[in-house]
Amino acid sequence: MIAVLDYVEEHYREGGLGELSGLLHYDMCWLSREIKKITGKNYTELVQEKRLNQAAYLLEHTTMSVMEIAAAVGYDNISYFHRIFQKRFGLTPRKYRVGVRQP
């Protein structure tokens, strides 16, 4: 499982379960079930969590635009990024940035 988490950490922008299963020499369906069994999340949820946490970090610590951040963490569709970011954090990316920068 450490190899899976390391892969997600390094390849969250573009990596896929098929590539990961090939690297680890496991059947993709088996690996998917094991990830869910051990973490309680499927592969897509793990990647999405990493992407959104990285986006939140970039909003807090950089002056990159929201559009640049979305692209940097692997989202091509800015509307989708806004929707899932707001669902996860309860704020739009812009409001999140303003909120964390206030004393």
VOKEFI-504853 format. One line per field, with one value per residue (C-alpha): residue in one letter; x, z, y. Coordinates in steps of 0.02 Angstrom, whole numbers, plus 50000, padded with zeros to 5 digits. Layout:
<pts>
balo (A, ...)
x (X, ...)
z (Z, ...)
y (Y, ...)
</pts>
This chain:
<pts>
balo (M, I, A, V, L, D, Y, V, E, E, H, Y, R, E, G, G, L, G, E, L, S, G, L, L, H, Y, D, M, C, W, L, S, R, E, I, K, K, I, T, G, K, N, Y, T, E, L, V, Q, E, K, R, L, N, Q, A, A, Y, L, L, E, H, T, T, M, S, V, M, E, I, A, A, A, V, G, Y, D, N, I, S, Y, F, H, R, I, F, Q, K, R, F, G, L, T, P, R, K, Y, R, V, G, V, R, Q, P)
x (50000, 50148, 50192, 50014, 50016, 50189, 50125, 49974, 50088, 50202, 50080, 49916, 49911, 49910, 49934, 49805, 49759, 49804, 49980, 49999, 49941, 50065, 50208, 50166, 50128, 49954, 49788, 49698, 49534, 49622, 49725, 49570, 49482, 49635, 49650, 49467, 49481, 49634, 49600, 49411, 49427, 49441, 49589, 49495, 49447, 49629, 49688, 49550, 49589, 49774, 49732, 49614, 49734, 49873, 49757, 49717, 49903, 49936, 49793, 49868, 50050, 50058, 49986, 49942, 49769, 49632, 49637, 49826, 49806, 49669, 49780, 49932, 49843, 49771, 49599, 49564, 49384, 49381, 49194, 49216, 49364, 49260, 49117, 49220, 49329, 49174, 49099, 49259, 49299, 49130, 49201, 49245, 49431, 49432, 49339, 49453, 49605, 49533, 49480, 49649, 49742, 49641, 49705)
z (50000, 50028, 49844, 49798, 49909, 49845, 49667, 49704, 49788, 49637, 49493, 49553, 49402, 49267, 49338, 49319, 49401, 49243, 49242, 49429, 49416, 49275, 49376, 49525, 49417, 49493, 49409, 49398, 49471, 49615, 49653, 49648, 49775, 49888, 49887, 49935, 50069, 50151, 50134, 50127, 49967, 49787, 49679, 49604, 49777, 49835, 49684, 49702, 49886, 49845, 49704, 49812, 49959, 49842, 49768, 49943, 49982, 49823, 49861, 50032, 49982, 49805, 49701, 49557, 49484, 49521, 49338, 49347, 49507, 49434, 49285, 49396, 49499, 49349, 49313, 49136, 49172, 49284, 49319, 49382, 49488, 49567, 49602, 49687, 49780, 49853, 49896, 49988, 50079, 50086, 49998, 49820, 49786, 49787, 49953, 50025, 49977, 50051, 50210, 50246, 50216, 50342, 50521)
y (50000, 50116, 50099, 50148, 50302, 50351, 50336, 50446, 50573, 50582, 50557, 50635, 50753, 50620, 50446, 50310, 50147, 50051, 50121, 50090, 49910, 49882, 49955, 49846, 49692, 49670, 49642, 49809, 49744, 49658, 49813, 49922, 49809, 49805, 49995, 50011, 49876, 49953, 50140, 50144, 50247, 50197, 50251, 50399, 50463, 50452, 50551, 50680, 50704, 50732, 50853, 50956, 50962, 51018, 51151, 51214, 51223, 51321, 51440, 51474, 51489, 51558, 51697, 51581, 51609, 51483, 51431, 51401, 51302, 51194, 51152, 51125, 50992, 50903, 50978, 51036, 51083, 51238, 51222, 51045, 51100, 51239, 51119, 50983, 51108, 51191, 51022, 50971, 51134, 51221, 51374, 51421, 51424, 51615, 51626, 51493, 51596, 51756, 51664, 51586, 51747, 51848, 51857)
</pts>
